[in-house]
């Protein structure tokens, strides 16, 4: 998502500067988190960006799709209370770790059904991506300072 400022913070102004240089009018803010606490932090921060610059940013929530009722409640909060308009998850979901492994849960697994039901009820966009976990963690740390 760009570089941080001198204090190590990644700000909407920095992102907008890069967007303007690239000729991008509007961007979707997505995140990746390893646990529900990080999801809440990301969702709160993304909502601030969207509220401050609604003409420049679209916010997608992040949650743990196999995280049970608490994770689904966070998605509900992010959409209904914070105003985020979609949800992004990573494709490397593991029942014991966020790392991709032989135990990773496939996206068509019944364990995802409550999540799919929730995004259908909320009538939001859904995006899944595949990334290097280390890369995402470093970006998340910069974004949420």
C-alpha positions in Angstrom: 0.0 0.0 0.0 2.9 2.4 -0.2 5.5 3.8 2.1 5.1 5.0 5.7 5.9 8.5 6.8 9.0 9.4 8.8 7.4 8.2 12.0 6.6 4.8 10.5 2.9 5.5 10.1 1.0 4.7 6.9 -1.6 7.5 6.4 -4.4 8.1 4.0 -2.6 11.2 2.8 0.4 9.1 1.8 -1.9 6.6 0.0 -3.7 9.4 -1.8 -0.4 10.9 -2.9 0.6 7.6 -4.5 -2.9 7.2 -6.0 -2.7 10.7 -7.6 0.7 9.9 -9.0 -0.6 6.7 -10.6 -3.9 8.3 -11.8 -6.1 6.3 -9.5 -9.3 8.0 -8.4 -10.6 5.5 -5.8 -9.1 2.5 -4.0 -10.4 -0.4 -2.0 -8.8 -0.8 1.4 -8.3 -4.4 2.4 -6.4 -6.0 5.2 -5.2 -9.2 6.6 -5.1 -10.2 10.2 -4.1 -13.2 12.2 -6.7 -13.0 14.9 -10.0 -11.2 15.8 -8.3 -8.5 17.8 -6.3 -7.5 14.7 -9.4 -7.7 12.6 -11.2 -5.2 14.8 -8.2 -2.9 14.7 -8.0 -3.0 11.0 -11.7 -2.5 10.5 -11.8 0.5 12.8 -8.8 2.1 11.0 -10.3 1.4 7.5 -13.6 3.0 8.6 -11.7 6.1 9.7 -10.0 6.3 6.2 -13.4 5.9 4.4 -15.1 8.5 6.7 -12.3 11.0 6.2 -12.0 10.4 2.4 -15.2 8.8 1.1 -14.6 10.0 -2.4 -11.2 8.2 -2.4 -11.6 5.0 -0.4 -13.9 2.0 -0.2 -13.4 -0.1 2.9 -13.6 -3.9 3.0 -13.8 -5.5 6.4 -11.6 -8.3 7.6 -12.6 -11.2 9.8 -11.7 -14.8 10.5 -14.3 -16.7 8.3 -14.1 -19.9 10.4 -13.9 -18.0 13.7 -17.4 -18.7 14.8 -20.1 -16.3 16.1 -17.7 -13.7 17.5 -16.0 -13.4 14.1 -19.4 -13.1 12.3 -20.5 -10.5 14.8 -17.3 -8.5 14.0 -18.2 -8.6 10.3 -21.7 -7.5 11.1 -20.3 -4.6 13.2 -17.8 -3.6 10.5 -20.6 -3.4 7.9 -23.6 -2.1 9.9 -21.8 0.2 12.4 -18.6 1.2 10.6 -20.0 1.4 7.1 -17.5 -1.0 5.4 -19.0 -2.3 2.1 -17.3 -5.6 1.6 -15.2 -8.3 3.1 -11.8 -9.7 2.2 -10.3 -13.0 3.5 -7.2 -14.9 2.7 -7.3 -18.2 1.0 -4.8 -19.9 3.4 -7.1 -20.5 6.3 -5.9 -23.2 8.7 -7.8 -24.5 11.7 -4.8 -24.0 14.0 -2.7 -21.3 12.3 -3.0 -18.6 9.6 -0.1 -20.3 7.8 -0.9 -22.4 4.7 -0.3 -26.0 5.5 -1.5 -29.5 4.6 -4.3 -28.8 7.1 -5.6 -25.7 5.3 -9.3 -25.5 5.0 -10.6 -25.4 1.4 -12.9 -22.4 0.6 -15.7 -24.8 -0.3 -15.6 -26.5 3.1 -18.7 -26.6 5.2 -16.8 -24.7 7.8 -17.2 -21.6 5.6 -20.9 -21.9 5.2 -21.8 -19.6 8.2 -19.5 -17.0 6.8 -21.0 -17.3 3.3 -24.5 -17.1 4.8 -23.5 -13.9 6.7 -22.0 -12.1 3.6 -25.2 -13.1 1.7 -27.4 -11.6 4.5 -25.3 -8.4 4.5 -25.4 -8.3 0.7 -21.8 -7.2 0.5 -18.9 -7.9 -1.9 -16.5 -10.7 -1.0 -12.9 -10.9 -2.0 -10.4 -13.6 -1.3 -6.7 -13.4 -2.0 -3.6 -15.5 -1.7 -0.4 -13.9 -0.3 2.8 -14.5 1.5 1.9 -14.3 5.2 5.1 -12.5 6.2 4.5 -9.8 3.6 0.9 -9.2 4.8 1.9 -9.0 8.4 4.6 -6.4 7.7 2.0 -4.3 5.8 -0.6 -4.7 8.5 1.9 -3.5 11.2 2.7 -0.4 9.2 -0.9 0.4 8.4 -2.1 0.2 12.0 0.7 2.1 13.8 
